[in-house]
Amino acid sequence: MKQHPFKIASLGLQHVLAMYAGAIIVPLIVGGALGLTGEQLTYLVSIDILMCGVATILQVWKNKFFGIGLPVVLGCTFTAVGPMIAIGGQFGISAIYGSIITSGIFIVLIAKYFGKLVKFFPPVVTGSVVTIIGLTLVPVAMNNIAGGQGSPDFGSLSNIGLAFGTLAIIIILNRFFDGFIRSISILLGLLIGTITAAFMGKVNFSAVTEASWFHVAQPFYFGMPTFELTAIITMTLVALVSLVESTGVYFALSDICEEDLKEEDIAKGYRAEGLASVIGGLFNAFPYTTYSQNVGLIQLSGVRSLNVIYTAGFFLIAIGFVPKIGAVATIIPTAVIGGASVAMFGMVVAYGIKMLTKVDFTSQENLLIIACSVCMGLGVTVVPDLFAQLPSGISILTSNGIVAGSLTAIILNLIFNVFKIKAAKPIAANQQKVS
């Protein structure tokens, strides 16, 4: 049945609104943590929105090489926020994009085979990794609540009031509303928090007035990418975890759309995500993943048309070409972002815990995997110089909490669940004979 263009446009805009807060909050947090200027932050938000549209279209457009052909909306992955801040702080922003481009190429190359490697990333591993990433983001949220590190009014009552007021709005919207209002609760919280901050004189509109109406996407805006092994390993791990998450969304959408997914289709979906990350890295945007809130919208609306998602993608691209719209996002006070970050980063932790609920907790081995990996990830994050005296070749793998915790989970899973040692029973039998 042919759909009216206005209906398609309105449904496409609804998808944009549902994912917009998540799409803009990632560059705002990363850019703020790295100390970018207002002009740089405006570019980062604009190019990120534009590339979300490109990434979405790449995924929806099914062809011989890439694209899963389901109504998937792609946006920045929150699991990459902590790693990108850590990489940028240690090696500079150019290393972020070097690692994004490299990890994207890696995903494109292994897409055909990743389905066979999923056994190395069961819920006990992916759940632990996502939990670690969420926990390492907590200090970022707390600093933002206080106004941001180095701000003259750090910890002021006005900042704390704005932050917790924003958080309260998000909680109230989730408590008393459902459907579309609940899906854009973060966006509404940021909007109301910023309006309140404006009445308090804490919003500077100069970034909006100075921003141009149109710009052209510029490759390597922040300079040529650099390639650091630690950064590449970190971002590759994030990309692999993202693929595991995306696989669940693929199957959920295939069920909603009543379409059978073949192994080849899933590989094309992986390639689309890898290709989107490579293109995004070239234009200084971020890694992408499937947005589950948009899956919820499809389920609520009952509209599964690819034309709606194509329209959403084109809306995002159009918005990305208008810096004034991107600049509006940059005027959001840090404290307001901090309040929203508590909910969003907490959801990363909660999602990691949700993934862990699929784990067999009666297994002592699984408990040990979770215990050691989470402890190692947090330990290295809190005490970053813990392994500073080790040889550089080893410290590369231990200087970052997310890498250290993730590798711990992967190695212990191999030891306990993949390459099981079957010597326990004979030993028990010999002990019985001796007794």
QUIWO-V964833 format. One record per backbone hydrogen bond with DSSP energy under -1.0 kcal/mol. NH is the residue of the N-H (numbers start at 0). CO is the residue of the C=O. Records with the same first field share a line. If there is no record, write none. Layout:
NH = CO, CO
This chain:
7 = 3
8 = 4
9 = 5
10 = 6
11 = 7
12 = 8
13 = 9
14 = 10
15 = 11
16 = 12
17 = 13
18 = 14
19 = 15
22 = 18
23 = 19
24 = 20
25 = 21
27 = 23
28 = 24
29 = 25
30 = 26
31 = 27
32 = 28
33 = 29
35 = 30
40 = 36
41 = 37
42 = 38
43 = 39
44 = 40
45 = 41
46 = 42
47 = 43
48 = 44
49 = 45
50 = 46
51 = 47
52 = 48
53 = 49
54 = 50
55 = 51
56 = 52
57 = 53
58 = 54
59 = 55
60 = 56
61 = 59
62 = 65
66 = 267
67 = 58
68 = 58
71 = 69
74 = 288
76 = 286
79 = 76
80 = 77
83 = 79
84 = 80
85 = 81
86 = 82
87 = 83
88 = 84
89 = 85
90 = 86
91 = 87
94 = 91
96 = 92
97 = 93
98 = 94
99 = 95
100 = 96
101 = 97
102 = 98
103 = 99
104 = 100
105 = 101
106 = 102
107 = 103
108 = 104
109 = 105
110 = 106
112 = 109
113 = 109
115 = 112
116 = 113
119 = 116
120 = 117
124 = 121
125 = 121
126 = 122
128 = 124
129 = 125
130 = 126
131 = 127
132 = 128
133 = 129
134 = 130
135 = 131
140 = 136
141 = 137
142 = 138
143 = 139
144 = 140
145 = 141
146 = 143
147 = 142
150 = 147
153 = 150
154 = 145
155 = 152
159 = 155
160 = 156
161 = 157
162 = 158
163 = 159
164 = 160
165 = 161
166 = 162
167 = 163
168 = 164
169 = 165
170 = 166
171 = 167
172 = 168
173 = 169
174 = 170
175 = 171
176 = 172
182 = 178
183 = 179
184 = 181
187 = 183
188 = 184
189 = 185
190 = 186
191 = 187
192 = 188
193 = 189
194 = 190
195 = 191
196 = 192
197 = 193
198 = 194
199 = 195
200 = 197
201 = 196
208 = 204
209 = 205
210 = 206
214 = 320
219 = 281
222 = 219
225 = 93
231 = 227
232 = 228
233 = 229
234 = 230
235 = 231
236 = 232
237 = 233
238 = 234
239 = 235
240 = 236
241 = 237
242 = 238
243 = 239
244 = 240
245 = 241
246 = 242
247 = 243
248 = 244
249 = 245
250 = 246
251 = 247
252 = 248
253 = 249
254 = 250
255 = 251
256 = 252
258 = 253
265 = 261
266 = 262
267 = 263
268 = 264
269 = 265
270 = 266
271 = 267
272 = 268
273 = 269
274 = 270
275 = 271
276 = 272
277 = 273
278 = 274
279 = 275
280 = 276
281 = 277
282 = 278
284 = 279
288 = 74
290 = 72
295 = 291
296 = 292
297 = 293
298 = 294
299 = 295
300 = 296
301 = 297
309 = 305
310 = 306
311 = 307
312 = 308
313 = 309
314 = 310
315 = 311
316 = 312
317 = 313
318 = 314
319 = 315
320 = 316
321 = 318
324 = 321
325 = 321
326 = 322
327 = 323
331 = 328
336 = 332
337 = 333
338 = 334
339 = 335
340 = 336
341 = 337
343 = 339
344 = 340
345 = 341
346 = 342
347 = 343
348 = 344
349 = 345
350 = 346
351 = 347
352 = 348
353 = 349
354 = 350
355 = 351
357 = 354
358 = 355
360 = 358
362 = 359
366 = 362
367 = 363
368 = 364
369 = 365
370 = 366
371 = 367
372 = 368
373 = 369
374 = 370
375 = 371
376 = 372
377 = 373
378 = 374
379 = 375
380 = 376
381 = 377
382 = 378
385 = 382
387 = 384
389 = 386
393 = 390
394 = 390
395 = 391
396 = 393
398 = 394
403 = 399
404 = 400
405 = 401
406 = 402
407 = 403
408 = 404
409 = 405
410 = 406
411 = 407
412 = 408
413 = 409
414 = 410
415 = 411
416 = 412
417 = 412
418 = 413
426 = 422
427 = 423
428 = 424
429 = 425
430 = 426
431 = 427
432 = 428
433 = 429
434 = 430
